[in-house]
């Protein structure tokens, strides 16, 4: 019996949506009596709904009710329902299109030109990593991986393949909305100022980085990391300051992700990435750029 029906049998006036089970907040299955925590979960769901609505109001204000198109490539209908409901309530101008198969997702990414892609890795017809690479071959659209696979190797692989962000299931709707807002904001930067420090010259809108005679193109997140370091040149940018500026939060998971991007930047600009002379680490604190000559 669905959790919502079990709770109704207990005479409760609110319903716990079956989608809350998909988020991992209510155990699947029923072992005899109705779960004792039904009543507390109703309160938690109501709190979660209000939290999502508050974030949604900020989202609408900060995005100036920007109408964008989001593509979700996901074969789990419950997950798609959760995402769709959260967006319908809090971002009504947003148009959500979906694909169950990776092949269809690539076709929609090419034909619909979405402003953001939410991508699962475990698709029925192909690997999400292959979908990511195919989309990156023709588009720089922000891509957020949303998957149950939380191993560090998978996170590194996804980011190195071109993903802009990585979230694991179960997830919080509030956090998903926040990350989506951050990605769409970074995709349309307000400033087009060219940054220069030492021998580095970086153009944020184009992602073009010049280092002496060398020229290279940075991904969106690589550019965000380097831009923050350049603006803080002369001092150490803490882990929390960097992750807050880039992902809107400073949890340990984002610190690990930050290390991946620092390593990728070093591979692009350092003569010897294993002995960095430009992007320096202050263990336990953060990163900084070497003092300019």
N, C-alpha and C positions, 0 to 999 in steps of 0.2 A: 504494500500500500504506500502511495506517495506520502512524503512527510507532511505536506499541506493537509491531506485528509486525516492523518493521525492527529494533527493538532486540532482540527475542527471537531473530531470526536471527543476531545478533551474539553469542548465548550469554549474554545478560545475565539475571540472576535477577530483577531488578525490571522493572516495566512503566512506561513513560511513558504516562499516560492521554491519550487523544485530546483530552480537555477542556483539557489544557495548551496544545494548539495554539490553541484558541478564545481563550485568554488572551493570545495573541501571543508566548508564550515559545519556541515552536518553529515554524520556517517551514513554511508549507503547501507541498505539492508535493515532488517528489523529482527531483533532477537527477543521475541516474546512481547513484553509490555512496551507501551509507548515510551520513547526516550524521555527521561526525566528532565532533560535540559530543553525541551521544546519551548517552554515559556520564556526562558532566558534568551533563546535564540530569536524569538519574536522581537524582544526588546533590542537585541543586537542588530537584527535586520532593519528595524525602524531607525536606529541610530545610524547605520550605514547609509540608508536612503537619504537621511538628512545631511550627512557628511558629503555624499556625492552631489546633492543639490547645491550645497554651499560652494564646493569646488567648481561646480558647473556655472554658478553665477559669476565667480571670478574669471572663469574661462571665457565666458561670453563677453565680459567687460574688457579683459586684456586682449582678446582677439578682435574686439570691435565688431562682434557679430559677423566675422569673416565667413563667407560661404565657401566651404572647401569640399573636396571629394576624397573619400577614404575607401581604399580597397582592402578587404580582409580576405586572406586566403587561408581557409580553415575548414576542416571536414567535420568538426564537432558542432552539431546544431545548437546544443545548449550554450556553448561558448559564444557562438555568433549571436544568440538571443540575448545573452548578458551584455555584450558589447553594444548591440543595437539598441537595447532599452536604455542603457546609460547615456548614449549619445542622443537618442530621441528626446529624452527629458532635458538634458543639459546643453545640447548643441543642435537645436532643431534645424538650423540653416545648413547643417552638414548633410551631404548626400553619401550614404553608405552603399557600396556595391560589394558583392561577395562572390567567391569562387570556392568550390569544394575540391577541385583538382588543381595541381600545380600548373599543368599545361594551360588550363583556362585562365589561371591567374596571370600568367605571362602574357597571354593574348589581351586580357583586360588592361593590364598595365601599359601595353603598347597602344591599345585603341582608345582607352578612356582618359589617359594622362592624369591619373590621380595625384593629389597633393601629398598623400601619405599612404604607405602600405603596411598593414599588419600581417605578418607572415608566420604560420606554424611550420615547424620542421618535419613533423610526422604526417605527411600527406599520403593518400592512398596510391597515387600513381607514380610519384617521384619524390626525391629528397628535397626538403625545403632549401638546402644549401644550393642545389642545382637551380632551383627557381630564382634564388637570390643572385646567383652569377648571371643567369640569363637576363634578368631585369637590369642589372648593372651594366650589361653590354650596350644598352641603348638609353638608359635613364639614370639620372642622379636623384631621383625622388627619395625622400626620407623613408627608410624601411625600419620598422620595429619588429623584431622577432619576439613572438609570444609562444612559449613552448614549455613542456614538462621537463625538458632536458636541461638540467642545471649544472652539469659537470663543467669544470673550468675549461677542459679541452674543447667542448662544444661552444662555449662562450667566445673563446679566442678564435676558433674557426669561423664563427659567424661574423664577428667584428672584422676579421682579416679579409673575409669575402666581400665586405662592403656594407654590412648592416650598421645603422646609426645608433641603435639601442637594442637592449636584450632584456626581456622580462620572462620570469618563470611562472608556471601555473602550480598551485592556485594563486590568483592575483587579486589585488584590491582595486575596485573600480576607481576609487579616488586617485590612486597612484597612476593608473592607466591614463586617465584624463589629464593629469598633470604632465606626464611624459609626452602625450600627444601634443599638448599645447606648446611644450618646450621645443619639440621637433619642428612644428609648423612655424614657430617664431624664428628659429635658427635658419629655416629655409628661405626666409624673407628678411634678411638683416636690415636694420634701420640705418646703420652707418656704412659708408663706402670708403672710409678713410684708409689709406694705405699705411701700414705700420712698418716702422724701421727701427732696428736696434743692432748695434754692432755691424756685422756683415750681413745681417738678415733684412730682407724687404718682403713683406707679405701683403697681398691684396685679398682681403676677406671675401668680397663678392665672387671673384673668379677662382679663388683657391690657389692662385699662383704664388709660389715662393721662390725668391732669388737668394742664392748664397754664393757670393763671389760670382764666378762665371757659370755656376751650376743653376739649372732651372728645374723645378719639379712642381707637380700638382698635388695638393693635399685634399683628403676627403673632408667632408663637412665637420666631423668631430675632431679630426686632426687639426684642422684650422682653428676650431674653437679653443682647443687646448693651447696651441702655440700663441694665438692672439692674447689669451689671458696671461700667459707667461711674459709676453712682450710688453703688455700694459703694466705689468708688475715688475718690470726689469729693475734690477738693483735690490730686490728683496725676494724673500722666499714666499711662493704661493703655497699655502697649506693644502693638504689633501681635501679638507672640508670645503675650503673656499673654491677650489677647482671643481669638485664634484657638484657643489651647489650651483655654481655658475653654468655648468654644462648640462647637468641632468635634473637640477632642481631639488636635489637631496644629497645628503652626505653620509649614506650608509656604507658599511664595510664592503658590500658587494660592488658599489660604484668605485671604491678605492682600488679594488683589484682590476676592474675594467680600465681605470685610468692608467694603471701600470702597462697594460697592453698598448694603449695609444702612445704613451711615452716611448716605449720600445720601438714602435713603428715610426715615430718621428725621428728617433735617433738613427734608424736604419736609412732614413732619407737624407739626413743632413750631416751626420757625423762621419768623419774619416774612418773611425773605428768605433762602431756602436758599443762594443764591450768595454771600451775605455773612453767614455764620453767626455768631451771638452766643451760642449756648448750647453746641453741640457743637463744640469747637475742635480743630484739627489741630496736631500738633507734627511737621512734616515729617521723615520718616525715623525717627520714634520711635513715635508712636501718637496717641491721642485723649484728650481730657479734657473735663469739664464746666466751664463758666465759673464763676468764684468767685461764691458766693452773696452777695447784698447784705447 
